[in-house]
Amino acid sequence: MSTLGEMEAVPEADRAPGAPHPRETQRLFGQEIAETTILDAFNSGRMHHAWLLTGPKGVGKATLAWRIARFLLATPEDQADALFAAPKPDTLDIPANHPVAHHIHAKAEPRLLLLRRPWDVKTAKLKTVITVEEVRKLHPFFGMSAADGGRRVVIVDAADEMNPSAANALLKMLEEPPKGATLLLVSHQPSRLLPTIRSRCRTLPLATLGAEDMRAALGQAGIDAPENAGLAELAGGSVGEAVALIQQEGLTLYAEILNLAATLPRMDRGLAAKLSQSAGARGAEDRFTLTLDLIDRFMARLARAGATGSPPPEILPDEAQLLTRLAPDMGAGRAWADLAADLTARARAGKAVNLDPAALILDMCLRIGSTAERLPL
């Protein structure tokens, strides 16, 4: 996989399940500040050779990387001293019928290299890391002759997934970048990167999406979003997370958790058993994982409500009233925070030893009930 044109029709490590690939996404919602930063750098002639695109998973980092790549490869460098220089661009948009846009969509743009977790032919699975062999393809890529001044763009998605050897190989390229090169590193957890890699990149943080931008982004992906504005809150402003929640009916499951919590401090054990059984059913591994995740989010929201004295924005109707009742003060918030940490550790240990999923969920529910009974609610 030295260029996009050589990629085989195999699962793509940088494609979110149920969503279009970022190279197929034309518009980016909710990231106007990040786009303006890129345009200002380009128009001022201070375009850094390496950018670290950071932010929660699913907020549009990869989509922005592909937009930047299209823009850089389709937009001639401005000659400031030219008498009839073209106006400076004020958008990263490139027409869909532009040759560069067409080549990128067809995976046939020779000036663009994508580094991601490769397909392992032997195991017929995606590798768990970006290997050093992938990063070494930078040398022949940058060595290709060009009639356009040598501009080249590299996207690394996600840079967090490089193994140590790959990270060190990329660092050498960042230390002595080729002329005309722009490297775009997508990073969900920049703290996992080498400090020396971070220091050689200009960091570009992306924001989480609000409800309106979330609906627009989901609509562009051809996904019908519920009218409930709480989806954006539950998804943490991440489109990728919202897609997963819609596919797994996450809002409905979160409503079940709230209904169970509404019976506190005397937990309805029948509802607890029902929630546990649905999460532990045979073949329901995804629901089990989502149930653990949503319980964790509910606990975090309880702790936040107690610590701050006010509930976070509602996900579902009457949630704010429930959070306020269960976490009326800082003491309650601290108790819920301590329990959340304990439940997270227990869930991790339980999954590690293949504890029965239904038993694990029921145990978590009972511990939540015991904590509520001890609080002065």
N, C-alpha and C positions, 0 to 999 in steps of 0.2 A: 504494500500500500504506500507507494511513494507519492502518488498524486491522487486526487479525487477520482480521476477517470479509471484508476486501476482497482477500485474497491469492488468486491464481489457482493452478490446479493445474499448477505448473511445478516443476522440480527445486529442492530447498531447499538453500541454501548451508550451513545449520547442521545438516544431517542427515548422520551418518556412513554411508557405504555399508554396506548389509547390516544396519543396526541401526534400531530404532524412533526416531522423532523424540523429543527430550528432553521435549516437552510430553506425550508419551504414556507416559512412564516415571513410575510412581507412587512407587517406593521408591528410595532412594539408599543405597548400601552403602559403608562404610569412611570416612564423612565426619562422624562424630558430633561431633567437636570444632567443625567449621564450623557445623553445624546448631545446636549449643548456643550458639555465639557470637551467631547471629541471634536466637535466642529470648531470650537474656539482654538483648540490646539492645532488643528489642521490649517485653519485660515491665518493663524499667526506665524506659521512656519516652525512651530515648536512641538510637532508631533513626536511623542516619545517612541522609542523603538520597541518598548515592551509595556503592555498594559495588563494589570491584574484586576479582572472583573470579579468583584466579591458581592456577597449577599446570600440570603437563604436560598436553598434549592428551589427552583421553579419560579423565580421572579422575573426571568427573562435574560439572564446573563448570556446564555448561548445564542439566543435570538439576536441580542445586541452584537455579539461577536461576529455573527454572519452578516449583519447589516453593515458593520464597520468594514468587513472584508469586501463586500460588494462595492461599497462606496470608494474605498481606496483604490481598488483595481479598475473602477470605471471612471474615476474623476482625475483628469490631468492635473499635475501639480501646478499651482498658480505661479506665473512668472510676474512677480510684483512690478518689475520695471518695464514690462511690456506695455506699449502704448494702448493697445486694444485688448487688454487682459479681460477675460470673462469675469462677471460678477462673482464674488465669493459665495460658495454654496451656503445655504441656510437650512439645509435638511440633509439627512443621510439617505433619503429615499432615492432609489434608482428605478427607472421604469422597468416593468416586468419584461418588456420586449428588448431591453438592452442586451447586446451580445454577452456581456459579463454575467448578467442575471441569468440568461439562458444557459450559459456554460456551467455556472455553479449549480443550478437546479438539476442539470443533467449529469452532475459529478464529473465534468469534463474541463474544468478550469485548471490549466497547467501551472498557473502562478499562485495557486492556493494549496496548502498542505494541511491536512487534518490529522492530528495525533490523538488517539483515543485507545481504550482497551481493545486489543486485537482479538480476532476470532482464532481459537485453537482448533486446527483441523483434526488433531489426534483425539481430542476429547469431545469435539463437536459442541464446544461451549465457548462463551466469551471468557477471556482471561480475567483474573481478578485485579490485575494491575496494568499500567502502561509500562512496557518493558523498555530496556535500554536499546534493543534492536529497533524499536519504533523511532526513538529520538535520534538515533544515528542516521536516519533517512534525511535528516536536515542537511547534511553535507552535500549529497548529490543534488538535493532539491535546490539549494542555493548556488550550486555550481553550474546549473543550466544557463545557457546563453539566453539573452533577451534583447528585444529591439525596443523595449519601452522604458529604458533607463534602469532596468533590473528590479523593479518593485516586486516584492514577494510578501505574501501574508501567510502566517501560520496560526492555526487555532489549536489550542491544547484543551481538551474537554474530557475529563476534568483534571486539572493539574494536581489536585490532591491525590489522584490515583497513581501517580508515578512511583515506582519503586526507587530505592536509594540510588541505584546505578543510573536509572533514567534521569532522576533529578540532578545528579552531578553532571551528566552529559549535557542536559539543557543549560545548566549554570555556565558551562564553558561557552556556549553559544551566546548567552546573555552578556558575558563579560567582553566578548569581541563580536558584536553583532555585525552581520554583513550590511553593506550600504544598500539602502532601499528596503530593508527588512522591517516588518512589523509583526511582533508576536503578541497574540491575544490569549492570555491564560484565564480560563474559567475556573473559579475556585469557590467551592461551597464552604470550605473550612481552611482559610489561609494560614491559620496557626499551625497546620500540619506541614506547611511548606518550609523549606530551608530558609532561615533568615536572610541568607545571602541572595536567594532568588527574590524574596520580597523586596529587598533593598534596591534591586536593579530594575524593578518594575514601578510604573506609576499606578497607584491603586485607584480604582474607580468603583466606589460602592454603589450598589443598586438598592432601591427602596422596595419595601413590600407594597402590594397593591391594595387599593381600597375597593369597595364593593362595585362601583361603576366601572373602573378599569378592569376589574376581574371579569365582569359580565361581558365586556367588550372583547377581552382576550379569549375567553371561552367561546364566544360566538364566532370569532375568526377561525378557531380550531374546529368549528362545526359541532360543538358540544352545547346542548341545551342546558343552561344553568337555571336552577330554581330561583324564583323571585326573591326568596329569603335572602336578605342582605347579610345574614349571619354566616353564610358560607365562606366569605372572605375572612371573617374573624376566626372561624374554626380552622381554616386552611393556613392561618398565619400570613395571609397576603401572598401566598404562593399559588400560582396557576397550576403547577405540576401537582401540588398537594390537593388542590381543588378537584382536578380531574380524577385522582384516585378516590377521593371522598364521594364524588358523584357515582363513580362506577361501583363502589361498595356500599352505597346508601348510607354514607357516614352521618348525615344529619339525622336520619331515622334512628340509627344506633345511639347517637349522642342524646337524642330525646329519651330513649329508654334508660340511659344512665341518669339523666336528670329526674325522670319519674321515680327511679329507685331512691335517689338522694332526697327527693321531696318527702319520703316517709321517715327520714331521720328526725329525731335521734333513735326512734324505735324502728329499725329497718324492717321492711317487709321481706321476710325470708323467702316467700314464694316468688316475689319478683327477682330477688337475688339468684335463686335457683334457676329461674327461667333464663336470665341473662347468661349465667354460667353455662347452662346446657347448650344454648345456641352458639356460644363461642367455642365450646368444646366438641361440637358435633364432628363426626367423621368427614374428612374432606373440607373442613371449614377453617383451614390454617390461616387464610387471609383475614377472616372475620376475627379469629382469635388474636392475631397481631394488632388489628385495628382496635379491638376492644381494649387491649392493654394500653394502646397509645391514647385512646380517648379518655380512659380513666385517668391516665397521667395528666392529660391536659386539664381535665376537670379539677383535679387536685391542685394543679398549679394556679388555676384561676381562683380557687378557694383561698389559697395562701396569699395571693396577690390582693384579693378583696380585704382580707384581714389586715395585711401589712399597710395598705394605703388608706384604708378607711372608706374606700368606694369600690364598687364592682367594675370590672372591665366592660367594654361594650357587649351588649347581649348577643348571643348566638341564636337563641330561641326565646320566644315570649316568656316572661316571668322568671327568666334565669337570674336577672339582677336581684330580684326579691329573695330568691332562694340562696344566692351567694351571701347576701347581707345577713340573712337569718343564721346561716351556718358558720359564718366567719364575722361576727359582730365587732371584733376588736383585734388588736395586735397579738394578744395571747393566743386566741383561736387560730389566727393566721400562722403563728409559729408552730402550733400543734399540727396543723394540716401540712405545713411544709416538712416537718420532721417525718410525718407518716408517709408523705409522698416519696421522700428519699428512701425510706425503708421498703416501701412497696416496689419501687424501681429495682432495688437490689434483689428482693425476693423474686421478682419476675425474671430478672436476668439469670439468677441461679436456677430457678425452676425450668426455664427453657433449656439451660445447659444440660440438665440431667433428664430432660424429656418427661418432666412431671405432667400428669394428666391435666390438659388445658382447663377442663371444667372445674377440677379441684382447685387449680391455681386461681382462677377468677373468683370462685366462691370464697376462698380464703381471703382474697383482697377485699371483697365486699364485707365480709364479717369483721375484718380489722377496721374498715371505715366505720362500720356501725359501732364497734366498741369505742373508738375514739370519740364519736359524736355523743355517746352516752356519758362520757366523762366530762364533756364540756358543759358549761352553764348556758345552755341554749334556751 
